[in-house]
Each structure stands twice: as structure tokens, then as C-alpha cells.
């Protein structure tokens, strides 16, 4: 099942942005707990998508993408918390939120269409 994928590319790019956010929050804002949570779940999206691309079966593929979807949901939560605590500007938040929302939509659509083909 290994192929090039839009969701793979977008989740990798998002993971890079999250890693840079972590560095910013940790080094500039001296925030350690929430920034580590954001780093963990925000980069886990792409890791699970990548695992899914090498899935052994359709069921395994769906499972990996469901985990990525859950991680994107958790990322959404931490973005909200960090923004409401005043660590992100509205512009920074809106940009990250839009990218994560796109991943949520893509993952949901892929999971749904894959299940329909079963």
C-alpha cells in the first residue's frame, strides 16, 4: 500500500511546523509542558499516516489512519489551550488551526472512503 499521498505530504509539512512551534514555545516563551504535548501529538499524525502507507492490510491501514485522526483531534485541543493561554497570536493560531483542520478533513474522508470499499 506504499504510495505517494497528499495526506502524507501535508502531515509531514505540518509536523515540521509543529516542531518549529515547539522550539518557539520552549525557547522563547519558556513553556515546557503544553509545548511537549503539542509536539508529541502534532508529529504523531504524520508518523501514523506513514505507517498506514506501509500497512499490511486494508484493516491495518484504517487502524493507522484512525490513530492519526485521534492525534489530529488532540492537536486541535492543545492548539486551542495554548492560544487561549496567550502563547500564540491570532494569526499564528489561525494558520496552524487551518492546517490541522485540513488534516482532520482529509483523514476523515480517506477513512470513510476506504471503509466503503470493504
C-alpha positions as CSV (number, residue, x, y, z in Angstrom):
1,X,0.0,0.0,0.0
2,X,3.0,2.3,0.0
3,X,2.3,5.2,-2.3
4,X,2.9,9.0,-2.5
5,X,0.0,10.7,-0.8
6,X,-1.4,14.2,-0.3
7,X,-2.2,13.4,3.3
8,X,1.4,12.1,3.8
9,X,2.9,15.2,2.4
10,X,0.6,17.6,4.3
11,X,1.1,15.7,7.6
12,X,4.9,15.8,7.1
13,X,4.8,19.6,6.5
14,X,2.5,20.1,9.5
15,X,4.9,18.0,11.7
16,X,7.7,20.3,10.7
17,X,5.6,23.4,11.6
18,X,4.8,21.8,14.9
19,X,8.5,21.1,15.6
20,X,9.2,24.8,15.0
21,X,6.3,25.8,17.2
22,X,7.7,23.6,20.0
23,X,11.1,25.3,19.7
24,X,9.5,28.7,19.8
25,X,7.3,27.9,22.8
26,X,10.1,26.2,24.7
27,X,12.9,28.6,23.9
28,X,11.2,32.0,23.6
29,X,8.1,31.6,25.8
30,X,9.7,29.2,28.3
31,X,6.6,26.9,28.1
32,X,7.5,23.3,28.5
33,X,4.5,21.1,29.4
34,X,1.9,22.1,26.8
35,X,4.6,22.5,24.1
36,X,5.7,18.9,24.6
37,X,2.1,17.7,24.4
38,X,1.7,19.6,21.1
39,X,5.0,18.3,19.8
40,X,4.0,14.7,20.6
41,X,0.5,14.7,19.1
42,X,1.3,17.1,16.2
43,X,4.1,15.0,14.9
44,X,2.4,11.7,15.6
45,X,-0.2,12.5,12.9
46,X,2.4,12.1,10.1
47,X,4.1,9.1,11.8
48,X,0.8,7.2,11.8
49,X,0.0,8.2,8.3
50,X,3.4,7.0,7.2
51,X,2.8,3.7,9.0
52,X,-0.6,3.4,7.2
53,X,1.1,3.8,3.9
54,X,3.0,0.6,4.6
55,X,0.0,-1.2,6.1
56,X,-0.2,-5.0,5.7
57,X,-4.0,-4.9,5.0
58,X,-6.9,-2.5,4.5
59,X,-7.9,-3.1,8.1
60,X,-4.4,-2.1,9.3
61,X,-4.5,0.9,7.0
62,X,-7.8,2.1,8.5
63,X,-6.5,1.5,12.0
64,X,-3.3,3.6,11.5
65,X,-5.3,6.4,9.9
66,X,-7.8,6.3,12.8
67,X,-4.9,6.8,15.2
68,X,-3.7,9.7,13.1
69,X,-7.2,11.2,13.2
70,X,-7.2,10.9,17.0
71,X,-3.8,12.6,17.2
72,X,-5.1,15.4,15.0
73,X,-8.1,15.8,17.4
74,X,-5.7,16.0,20.3
75,X,-3.6,18.5,18.4
76,X,-6.7,20.6,17.9
77,X,-7.2,20.6,21.7
78,X,-3.7,21.7,22.5
79,X,-3.7,24.5,19.9
80,X,-6.9,25.8,21.5
81,X,-5.4,25.7,25.0
82,X,-2.1,27.2,24.0
83,X,-3.8,30.0,22.1
84,X,-6.3,30.7,24.9
85,X,-3.4,30.9,27.3
86,X,-1.9,33.7,25.2
87,X,1.1,31.9,23.7
88,X,0.0,32.3,20.1
89,X,-1.1,35.4,18.2
90,X,-4.5,35.1,16.4
91,X,-2.6,34.9,13.1
92,X,-0.3,32.1,14.3
93,X,-3.2,30.2,15.8
94,X,-5.5,30.6,12.7
95,X,-2.7,29.3,10.4
96,X,-2.0,26.2,12.5
97,X,-5.6,25.6,13.1
98,X,-6.4,25.7,9.4
99,X,-3.7,23.2,8.6
100,X,-4.8,20.8,11.3
101,X,-8.5,21.2,10.2
102,X,-7.4,20.3,6.7
103,X,-5.7,17.1,8.0
104,X,-8.8,16.2,10.0
105,X,-11.0,16.5,6.9
106,X,-8.6,14.6,4.7
107,X,-8.2,11.7,7.3
108,X,-11.9,11.5,7.8
109,X,-12.6,11.3,4.1
110,X,-9.9,8.7,3.5
111,X,-11.1,6.5,6.3
112,X,-14.7,6.8,5.2
113,X,-14.0,6.0,1.5
114,X,-11.7,3.1,2.5
115,X,-14.4,1.6,4.7
116,X,-17.0,2.0,1.9
117,X,-14.7,-0.1,-0.4
118,X,-14.6,-3.0,2.0
